[in-house]
Each structure stands twice: as structure tokens, then as C-alpha cells.
Amino acid sequence: MNVVIYARFSSHSQTEQSIEGQLKVCYEYAEANRYTVVGEYIDRAIVG
């Protein structure tokens, strides 16, 4: 099954490492469950 990872900042106190940690966990989960990651969407909580 193809999947897309959605990672986001949940507060202004998070760092880029927070996103990297989320991606790592998601990729590990995908691999363990035979999912194919076909994309990533990273919401950096930038407001206009």
C-alpha cells in the first residue's frame, strides 16, 4: 500500500529534530507494515 507521511510542529517550542523524529518513526512503521512511502508533507506551522 502506498502512503504519504504528514509531519507537523504542534507548538513553537518544537525544533527541526522534532520533525526528523516523527519522520523516523513513520518510516520505521511503514517498513514494518510493508507500506511504501511515496511522499512527505511537512507542516512547519508558518502562519501567513
mmCIF file of the N, C-alpha and C atoms, coordinates in Angstrom:
data_MODEL
# 
_entry.id   MODEL 
# 
loop_
_atom_site.group_PDB 
_atom_site.id 
_atom_site.type_symbol 
_atom_site.label_atom_id 
_atom_site.label_alt_id 
_atom_site.label_comp_id 
_atom_site.label_asym_id 
_atom_site.label_entity_id 
_atom_site.label_seq_id 
_atom_site.pdbx_PDB_ins_code 
_atom_site.Cartn_x 
_atom_site.Cartn_y 
_atom_site.Cartn_z 
_atom_site.occupancy 
_atom_site.B_iso_or_equiv 
_atom_site.pdbx_formal_charge 
_atom_site.auth_seq_id 
_atom_site.auth_comp_id 
_atom_site.auth_asym_id 
_atom_site.auth_atom_id 
_atom_site.pdbx_PDB_model_num 
ATOM 1   N N  . MET A 1 1  ? 0.840  -1.169 0.000  1.00 0.00 ? 1  MET A N  1 
ATOM 2   C CA . MET A 1 1  ? 0.000  0.000  0.000  1.00 0.00 ? 1  MET A CA 1 
ATOM 3   C C  . MET A 1 1  ? 0.890  1.239  0.000  1.00 0.00 ? 1  MET A C  1 
ATOM 4   N N  . ASN A 1 2  ? 0.544  2.207  -0.807 1.00 0.00 ? 2  ASN A N  1 
ATOM 5   C CA . ASN A 1 2  ? 1.272  3.466  -0.845 1.00 0.00 ? 2  ASN A CA 1 
ATOM 6   C C  . ASN A 1 2  ? 0.723  4.419  0.207  1.00 0.00 ? 2  ASN A C  1 
ATOM 7   N N  . VAL A 1 3  ? 1.628  5.122  0.884  1.00 0.00 ? 3  VAL A N  1 
ATOM 8   C CA . VAL A 1 3  ? 1.229  6.074  1.919  1.00 0.00 ? 3  VAL A CA 1 
ATOM 9   C C  . VAL A 1 3  ? 2.048  7.357  1.790  1.00 0.00 ? 3  VAL A C  1 
ATOM 10  N N  . VAL A 1 4  ? 1.517  8.419  2.390  1.00 0.00 ? 4  VAL A N  1 
ATOM 11  C CA . VAL A 1 4  ? 2.222  9.694  2.497  1.00 0.00 ? 4  VAL A CA 1 
ATOM 12  C C  . VAL A 1 4  ? 2.343  10.019 3.976  1.00 0.00 ? 4  VAL A C  1 
ATOM 13  N N  . ILE A 1 5  ? 3.491  10.497 4.376  1.00 0.00 ? 5  ILE A N  1 
ATOM 14  C CA . ILE A 1 5  ? 3.714  10.870 5.768  1.00 0.00 ? 5  ILE A CA 1 
ATOM 15  C C  . ILE A 1 5  ? 3.383  12.347 5.946  1.00 0.00 ? 5  ILE A C  1 
ATOM 16  N N  . TYR A 1 6  ? 2.603  12.646 6.985  1.00 0.00 ? 6  TYR A N  1 
ATOM 17  C CA . TYR A 1 6  ? 2.281  14.023 7.358  1.00 0.00 ? 6  TYR A CA 1 
ATOM 18  C C  . TYR A 1 6  ? 2.924  14.284 8.712  1.00 0.00 ? 6  TYR A C  1 
ATOM 19  N N  . ALA A 1 7  ? 3.892  15.169 8.739  1.00 0.00 ? 7  ALA A N  1 
ATOM 20  C CA . ALA A 1 7  ? 4.567  15.520 9.995  1.00 0.00 ? 7  ALA A CA 1 
ATOM 21  C C  . ALA A 1 7  ? 4.376  17.014 10.224 1.00 0.00 ? 7  ALA A C  1 
ATOM 22  N N  . ARG A 1 8  ? 4.199  17.399 11.508 1.00 0.00 ? 8  ARG A N  1 
ATOM 23  C CA . ARG A 1 8  ? 3.957  18.812 11.765 1.00 0.00 ? 8  ARG A CA 1 
ATOM 24  C C  . ARG A 1 8  ? 4.489  19.226 13.123 1.00 0.00 ? 8  ARG A C  1 
ATOM 25  N N  . PHE A 1 9  ? 4.757  20.520 13.233 1.00 0.00 ? 9  PHE A N  1 
ATOM 26  C CA . PHE A 1 9  ? 5.055  21.115 14.521 1.00 0.00 ? 9  PHE A CA 1 
ATOM 27  C C  . PHE A 1 9  ? 3.749  21.262 15.267 1.00 0.00 ? 9  PHE A C  1 
ATOM 28  N N  . SER A 1 10 ? 3.711  20.904 16.544 1.00 0.00 ? 10 SER A N  1 
ATOM 29  C CA . SER A 1 10 ? 2.492  21.099 17.317 1.00 0.00 ? 10 SER A CA 1 
ATOM 30  C C  . SER A 1 10 ? 2.583  22.330 18.207 1.00 0.00 ? 10 SER A C  1 
ATOM 31  N N  . SER A 1 11 ? 3.781  22.905 18.317 1.00 0.00 ? 11 SER A N  1 
ATOM 32  C CA . SER A 1 11 ? 3.952  24.140 19.084 1.00 0.00 ? 11 SER A CA 1 
ATOM 33  C C  . SER A 1 11 ? 5.208  24.844 18.602 1.00 0.00 ? 11 SER A C  1 
ATOM 34  N N  . HIS A 1 12 ? 5.349  26.080 18.994 1.00 0.00 ? 12 HIS A N  1 
ATOM 35  C CA . HIS A 1 12 ? 6.528  26.856 18.583 1.00 0.00 ? 12 HIS A CA 1 
ATOM 36  C C  . HIS A 1 12 ? 7.799  26.398 19.283 1.00 0.00 ? 12 HIS A C  1 
ATOM 37  N N  . SER A 1 13 ? 7.660  25.584 20.320 1.00 0.00 ? 13 SER A N  1 
ATOM 38  C CA . SER A 1 13 ? 8.838  25.129 21.055 1.00 0.00 ? 13 SER A CA 1 
ATOM 39  C C  . SER A 1 13 ? 9.503  23.918 20.412 1.00 0.00 ? 13 SER A C  1 
ATOM 40  N N  . GLN A 1 14 ? 8.871  23.342 19.409 1.00 0.00 ? 14 GLN A N  1 
ATOM 41  C CA . GLN A 1 14 ? 9.482  22.192 18.749 1.00 0.00 ? 14 GLN A CA 1 
ATOM 42  C C  . GLN A 1 14 ? 10.608 22.657 17.830 1.00 0.00 ? 14 GLN A C  1 
ATOM 43  N N  . THR A 1 15 ? 11.495 21.742 17.536 1.00 0.00 ? 15 THR A N  1 
ATOM 44  C CA . THR A 1 15 ? 12.633 22.038 16.678 1.00 0.00 ? 15 THR A CA 1 
ATOM 45  C C  . THR A 1 15 ? 12.565 21.164 15.436 1.00 0.00 ? 15 THR A C  1 
ATOM 46  N N  . GLU A 1 16 ? 13.471 21.410 14.525 1.00 0.00 ? 16 GLU A N  1 
ATOM 47  C CA . GLU A 1 16 ? 13.562 20.598 13.312 1.00 0.00 ? 16 GLU A CA 1 
ATOM 48  C C  . GLU A 1 16 ? 13.771 19.136 13.664 1.00 0.00 ? 16 GLU A C  1 
ATOM 49  N N  . GLN A 1 17 ? 14.439 18.856 14.802 1.00 0.00 ? 17 GLN A N  1 
ATOM 50  C CA . GLN A 1 17 ? 14.635 17.472 15.225 1.00 0.00 ? 17 GLN A CA 1 
ATOM 51  C C  . GLN A 1 17 ? 13.311 16.804 15.556 1.00 0.00 ? 17 GLN A C  1 
ATOM 52  N N  . SER A 1 18 ? 12.319 17.590 15.983 1.00 0.00 ? 18 SER A N  1 
ATOM 53  C CA . SER A 1 18 ? 11.004 17.022 16.252 1.00 0.00 ? 18 SER A CA 1 
ATOM 54  C C  . SER A 1 18 ? 10.417 16.429 14.982 1.00 0.00 ? 18 SER A C  1 
ATOM 55  N N  . ILE A 1 19 ? 10.552 17.151 13.887 1.00 0.00 ? 19 ILE A N  1 
ATOM 56  C CA . ILE A 1 19 ? 10.064 16.669 12.596 1.00 0.00 ? 19 ILE A CA 1 
ATOM 57  C C  . ILE A 1 19 ? 10.864 15.443 12.174 1.00 0.00 ? 19 ILE A C  1 
ATOM 58  N N  . GLU A 1 20 ? 12.175 15.500 12.325 1.00 0.00 ? 20 GLU A N  1 
ATOM 59  C CA . GLU A 1 20 ? 13.019 14.366 11.941 1.00 0.00 ? 20 GLU A CA 1 
ATOM 60  C C  . GLU A 1 20 ? 12.656 13.125 12.745 1.00 0.00 ? 20 GLU A C  1 
ATOM 61  N N  . GLY A 1 21 ? 12.353 13.290 14.016 1.00 0.00 ? 21 GLY A N  1 
ATOM 62  C CA . GLY A 1 21 ? 11.951 12.164 14.847 1.00 0.00 ? 21 GLY A CA 1 
ATOM 63  C C  . GLY A 1 21 ? 10.636 11.565 14.387 1.00 0.00 ? 21 GLY A C  1 
ATOM 64  N N  . GLN A 1 22 ? 9.687  12.433 14.029 1.00 0.00 ? 22 GLN A N  1 
ATOM 65  C CA . GLN A 1 22 ? 8.408  11.950 13.524 1.00 0.00 ? 22 GLN A CA 1 
ATOM 66  C C  . GLN A 1 22 ? 8.604  11.159 12.237 1.00 0.00 ? 22 GLN A C  1 
ATOM 67  N N  . LEU A 1 23 ? 9.427  11.694 11.341 1.00 0.00 ? 23 LEU A N  1 
ATOM 68  C CA . LEU A 1 23 ? 9.673  11.006 10.071 1.00 0.00 ? 23 LEU A CA 1 
ATOM 69  C C  . LEU A 1 23 ? 10.320 9.644  10.307 1.00 0.00 ? 23 LEU A C  1 
ATOM 70  N N  . LYS A 1 24 ? 11.290 9.596  11.222 1.00 0.00 ? 24 LYS A N  1 
ATOM 71  C CA . LYS A 1 24 ? 11.982 8.332  11.515 1.00 0.00 ? 24 LYS A CA 1 
ATOM 72  C C  . LYS A 1 24 ? 10.984 7.275  11.987 1.00 0.00 ? 24 LYS A C  1 
ATOM 73  N N  . VAL A 1 25 ? 10.127 7.640  12.934 1.00 0.00 ? 25 VAL A N  1 
ATOM 74  C CA . VAL A 1 25 ? 9.145  6.705  13.468 1.00 0.00 ? 25 VAL A CA 1 
ATOM 75  C C  . VAL A 1 25 ? 8.184  6.257  12.368 1.00 0.00 ? 25 VAL A C  1 
ATOM 76  N N  . CYS A 1 26 ? 7.746  7.193  11.545 1.00 0.00 ? 26 CYS A N  1 
ATOM 77  C CA . CYS A 1 26 ? 6.798  6.853  10.475 1.00 0.00 ? 26 CYS A CA 1 
ATOM 78  C C  . CYS A 1 26 ? 7.425  5.919  9.446  1.00 0.00 ? 26 CYS A C  1 
ATOM 79  N N  . TYR A 1 27 ? 8.674  6.178  9.074  1.00 0.00 ? 27 TYR A N  1 
ATOM 80  C CA . TYR A 1 27 ? 9.341  5.297  8.110  1.00 0.00 ? 27 TYR A CA 1 
ATOM 81  C C  . TYR A 1 27 ? 9.551  3.903  8.694  1.00 0.00 ? 27 TYR A C  1 
ATOM 82  N N  . GLU A 1 28 ? 9.891  3.833  9.972  1.00 0.00 ? 28 GLU A N  1 
ATOM 83  C CA . GLU A 1 28 ? 10.060 2.535  10.617 1.00 0.00 ? 28 GLU A CA 1 
ATOM 84  C C  . GLU A 1 28 ? 8.739  1.772  10.634 1.00 0.00 ? 28 GLU A C  1 
ATOM 85  N N  . TYR A 1 29 ? 7.652  2.462  10.956 1.00 0.00 ? 29 TYR A N  1 
ATOM 86  C CA . TYR A 1 29 ? 6.334  1.838  10.986 1.00 0.00 ? 29 TYR A CA 1 
ATOM 87  C C  . TYR A 1 29 ? 5.945  1.349  9.585  1.00 0.00 ? 29 TYR A C  1 
ATOM 88  N N  . ALA A 1 30 ? 6.190  2.192  8.604  1.00 0.00 ? 30 ALA A N  1 
ATOM 89  C CA . ALA A 1 30 ? 5.850  1.825  7.226  1.00 0.00 ? 30 ALA A CA 1 
ATOM 90  C C  . ALA A 1 30 ? 6.613  0.573  6.792  1.00 0.00 ? 30 ALA A C  1 
ATOM 91  N N  . GLU A 1 31 ? 7.892  0.544  7.085  1.00 0.00 ? 31 GLU A N  1 
ATOM 92  C CA . GLU A 1 31 ? 8.695  -0.616 6.703  1.00 0.00 ? 31 GLU A CA 1 
ATOM 93  C C  . GLU A 1 31 ? 8.212  -1.885 7.409  1.00 0.00 ? 31 GLU A C  1 
ATOM 94  N N  . ALA A 1 32 ? 7.927  -1.774 8.690  1.00 0.00 ? 32 ALA A N  1 
ATOM 95  C CA . ALA A 1 32 ? 7.488  -2.934 9.464  1.00 0.00 ? 32 ALA A CA 1 
ATOM 96  C C  . ALA A 1 32 ? 6.137  -3.466 8.988  1.00 0.00 ? 32 ALA A C  1 
ATOM 97  N N  . ASN A 1 33 ? 5.333  -2.610 8.379  1.00 0.00 ? 33 ASN A N  1 
ATOM 98  C CA . ASN A 1 33 ? 3.988  -2.999 7.957  1.00 0.00 ? 33 ASN A CA 1 
ATOM 99  C C  . ASN A 1 33 ? 3.830  -3.069 6.435  1.00 0.00 ? 33 ASN A C  1 
ATOM 100 N N  . ARG A 1 34 ? 4.965  -3.085 5.745  1.00 0.00 ? 34 ARG A N  1 
ATOM 101 C CA . ARG A 1 34 ? 5.001  -3.237 4.283  1.00 0.00 ? 34 ARG A CA 1 
ATOM 102 C C  . ARG A 1 34 ? 4.272  -2.129 3.527  1.00 0.00 ? 34 ARG A C  1 
ATOM 103 N N  . TYR A 1 35 ? 4.358  -0.908 4.054  1.00 0.00 ? 35 TYR A N  1 
ATOM 104 C CA . TYR A 1 35 ? 3.822  0.250  3.348  1.00 0.00 ? 35 TYR A CA 1 
ATOM 105 C C  . TYR A 1 35 ? 4.946  0.883  2.545  1.00 0.00 ? 35 TYR A C  1 
ATOM 106 N N  . THR A 1 36 ? 4.603  1.465  1.408  1.00 0.00 ? 36 THR A N  1 
ATOM 107 C CA . THR A 1 36 ? 5.568  2.186  0.594  1.00 0.00 ? 36 THR A CA 1 
ATOM 108 C C  . THR A 1 36 ? 5.317  3.675  0.746  1.00 0.00 ? 36 THR A C  1 
ATOM 109 N N  . VAL A 1 37 ? 6.294  4.390  1.286  1.00 0.00 ? 37 VAL A N  1 
ATOM 110 C CA . VAL A 1 37 ? 6.152  5.836  1.458  1.00 0.00 ? 37 VAL A CA 1 
ATOM 111 C C  . VAL A 1 37 ? 6.439  6.494  0.109  1.00 0.00 ? 37 VAL A C  1 
ATOM 112 N N  . VAL A 1 38 ? 5.431  7.175  -0.416 1.00 0.00 ? 38 VAL A N  1 
ATOM 113 C CA . VAL A 1 38 ? 5.569  7.797  -1.739 1.00 0.00 ? 38 VAL A CA 1 
ATOM 114 C C  . VAL A 1 38 ? 5.703  9.315  -1.644 1.00 0.00 ? 38 VAL A C  1 
ATOM 115 N N  . GLY A 1 39 ? 5.605  9.848  -0.431 1.00 0.00 ? 39 GLY A N  1 
ATOM 116 C CA . GLY A 1 39 ? 5.748  11.282 -0.270 1.00 0.00 ? 39 GLY A CA 1 
ATOM 117 C C  . GLY A 1 39 ? 5.715  11.691 1.183  1.00 0.00 ? 39 GLY A C  1 
ATOM 118 N N  . GLU A 1 40 ? 6.098  12.944 1.399  1.00 0.00 ? 40 GLU A N  1 
ATOM 119 C CA . GLU A 1 40 ? 6.081  13.523 2.740  1.00 0.00 ? 40 GLU A CA 1 
ATOM 120 C C  . GLU A 1 40 ? 5.450  14.903 2.638  1.00 0.00 ? 40 GLU A C  1 
ATOM 121 N N  . TYR A 1 41 ? 4.641  15.252 3.631  1.00 0.00 ? 41 TYR A N  1 
ATOM 122 C CA . TYR A 1 41 ? 4.145  16.612 3.763  1.00 0.00 ? 41 TYR A CA 1 
ATOM 123 C C  . TYR A 1 41 ? 4.551  17.072 5.135  1.00 0.00 ? 41 TYR A C  1 
ATOM 124 N N  . ILE A 1 42 ? 5.308  18.160 5.182  1.00 0.00 ? 42 ILE A N  1 
ATOM 125 C CA . ILE A 1 42 ? 5.791  18.678 6.460  1.00 0.00 ? 42 ILE A CA 1 
ATOM 126 C C  . ILE A 1 42 ? 5.172  20.046 6.678  1.00 0.00 ? 42 ILE A C  1 
ATOM 127 N N  . ASP A 1 43 ? 4.362  20.142 7.728  1.00 0.00 ? 43 ASP A N  1 
ATOM 128 C CA . ASP A 1 43 ? 3.688  21.382 8.103  1.00 0.00 ? 43 ASP A CA 1 
ATOM 129 C C  . ASP A 1 43 ? 4.541  22.074 9.160  1.00 0.00 ? 43 ASP A C  1 
ATOM 130 N N  . ARG A 1 44 ? 5.163  23.148 8.768  1.00 0.00 ? 44 ARG A N  1 
ATOM 131 C CA . ARG A 1 44 ? 6.085  23.844 9.668  1.00 0.00 ? 44 ARG A CA 1 
ATOM 132 C C  . ARG A 1 44 ? 5.396  24.938 10.482 1.00 0.00 ? 44 ARG A C  1 
ATOM 133 N N  . ALA A 1 45 ? 4.075  24.939 10.481 1.00 0.00 ? 45 ALA A N  1 
ATOM 134 C CA . ALA A 1 45 ? 3.266  25.870 11.284 1.00 0.00 ? 45 ALA A CA 1 
ATOM 135 C C  . ALA A 1 45 ? 3.613  27.323 11.008 1.00 0.00 ? 45 ALA A C  1 
ATOM 136 N N  . ILE A 1 46 ? 3.883  27.626 9.763  1.00 0.00 ? 46 ILE A N  1 
ATOM 137 C CA . ILE A 1 46 ? 4.162  29.017 9.373  1.00 0.00 ? 46 ILE A CA 1 
ATOM 138 C C  . ILE A 1 46 ? 2.816  29.669 9.064  1.00 0.00 ? 46 ILE A C  1 
ATOM 139 N N  . VAL A 1 47 ? 2.529  30.740 9.757  1.00 0.00 ? 47 VAL A N  1 
ATOM 140 C CA . VAL A 1 47 ? 1.254  31.418 9.541  1.00 0.00 ? 47 VAL A CA 1 
ATOM 141 C C  . VAL A 1 47 ? 1.445  32.630 8.632  1.00 0.00 ? 47 VAL A C  1 
ATOM 142 N N  . GLY A 1 48 ? 0.431  32.901 7.832  1.00 0.00 ? 48 GLY A N  1 
ATOM 143 C CA . GLY A 1 48 ? 0.522  33.968 6.847  1.00 0.00 ? 48 GLY A CA 1 
ATOM 144 C C  . GLY A 1 48 ? 0.023  35.224 7.419  1.00 0.00 ? 48 GLY A C  1 
# 
